[in-house]
Amino acid sequence: MAKNNLLDTRTASFSELISNGRIYRVPTYQRDYSWRRDNWEDLWLDILSSHDTGSSHYMGAIVLKGTKDESAITIIDGQQRLATLSILAIAIIEKINDLVKRDINPAENQERQGILRRTYLGDKNPGSLRYSSKLFLNENNDNFYQGNLINLRSPKSLRKLRKSNQLLWEAFTYFSEKLDSLSEIVESGLLLADFLTQTIAQKLLFIQINVEDEVNAYVVFETLNSRGVELSATDLLKNYLFSQFEASEDDLIAAQREWQEITRTVGLEKFPEFLKYFLSMTRKRVRSNQLFKLTKNEVKNAAQAFDLLEALSNLSNLYVALGNPNDNFWLDFSNVRTVRSYIGELTLFRTKQAYPALFAAYNAFDDKSFEKLLKVVTVLSFRYTVVSGLNPNDLETHYNTLATQISAGKVKTPKAAFNLISSLYVSDEKFYQDFSLLSVENQKKKKLIQYILKSLEKDKSGKDLQEDSFSIEHILPQNPNEMWTQHFQNDEVDDAIYRLGNITPLEQSLNGKIGTAPYQQKRAFYHQSAFEITRDIKAEEWTMSSIVARQESMAERAKHIWRIDY
């Protein structure tokens, strides 16, 4: 194959792949065995269909790295299928071995077993007299595969095995049981051998794709939609990064250790999101489907791969902490309580669009400036998203711009950051109007209501409340009777119940006493409350006008609570 060719393709049966004298190796850094019962079931049904009809079945593409002259081939994509078919071959050989033990045509079946082992699995090592393999799995699975499966040894304790090795053994037992169900085959060494050599080995066809280098391998990798458990963006990136360390086992081990720490911190399922925010610090409009391509374009060698891993490691704890105000990460800040309060607001408002900018600021700003930027972000988010309900896509664009400017050293202060994204700051006039009309259904947004009421009370009385220290009281009850609805027009009631002006904090002890009592009785209890915004309820009758007036008063105070004074 010429170096300038991207790939070499052909159709190959399982027999052509596994009995061609080559050894197949899964890179140490690739994912563990992950097929499960649904995957085994699909494969088994396909095999039975081919056996019954004599037709071929395509197993999808398999990507291999290595030239025609090399005896050892690296499996870039296809390890799950090759491993599973090898396990099925082991199960068949084990059934023939059982026939030998039961003295059923022992000489013939002994010979069959030996031929099938040499053809599909491997031969005995003349020194250890243990069977070796034509297929070598990754570092977590190979010892179990070679020591137990290839040599037909049951594990001493299945529960003590890592999950992927449990799956390997479960695959073996699954296919063993399925073979037992083929009563016309399982009692005959000849038919078992034919089932392996004529059906499994010949009728299961692969699109074999051979590539000569890792870059081409992963270009192909990106575009394949293989049968079974597909590789995620995380797997794809990991495989590519680790491929840069093939020249040094020590570097590979160090990179693996760094990778494991990063993914353990952020979580495998969250890693693509984390990577997207990381890349967005220095790039415009990073999309989820671009993660591998962008990384591959900038990482061309081991040194660059290490640099990336180090940068990701430095921000991994921040990424996790931005979603958890109680994370110990914030203990390093002098004003811990304030910072944690801002992080709680970010979490409540779901303001992840700001993460790239916060990543960049954490790298570039001191702690005090970082804290000030947190305030900017929370205020902007509350005005823009929570109250005014504007398009969050604009948030992403502006925060992306801010992140790149901070990373480039062009924005060096929280004030400069605010000036760059000041168009996101909803004006006092619009904020007042939108806040005056705000409705919040407490069943869905209880924490948001608690946050707003807590903030209003703190502004009024100076008391810093715990959000779970009070009940949410609807002055017009959520299930009003006729005594209440007579003061509202029919089309006003549903809107009025969840208007912010109709909601107030109240001690649980008082809340339990008033229920749906008439407003005059409720007001007497309100005046006993320790919350000033509740004691301040003084309307003679509770009508829509009363709710509007109270909410407009709240909106006026809100302008000063949620504001930025740059």
Secondary structure, DSSP 8 states (H G I E B T S, - for coil): --TT-S-EEEEEEHHHHHTSS-EEE--TTS------HHHHHHHHHHHHHHHHH---EEEEEEEEE--TT-SEEEEEE-HHHHHHHHHHHHHHHHHHHHHHHTTSSHHHHHHHHHHHIIIII--B-TTT--B--SEE--TTTHHHIIIIIITT---S-GGGS-HHHHHHHHHHHHHHHHHHT-HHHHT-HHHHHHIIIIIIHHHEEEEEEEESSHHHHHHHHHH---SSS---HHHHHHHHHHHTTTT-HHHHHHHHHHHHHHHHHH-GGGHHHHHHHHHTTTSSS--GGGHHHHHHHH--SHHHHHHHHHHHHHHHHHHHHTT-TT-GGGGGSTTHHHHHHHHHHHHHHT-GGGHHHHHHHHHHS-HHHHHHHHHHHHHHHIIIIIIT---HHHHHHHHHHHHHHHHTTS--SHHHHHHHTGGGS--HHHHHHHHHT-B--HHHHHHHHHHHHHHHHHHHH-----TTSSEEEESS-SS--HHHHTTS-TTTHHHHHTBGGGEEEE-HHHHHHHTT--HHHHHHHHTT-S-HHHHT---SS--HHHHHHHHHHHHHHHHHHS----
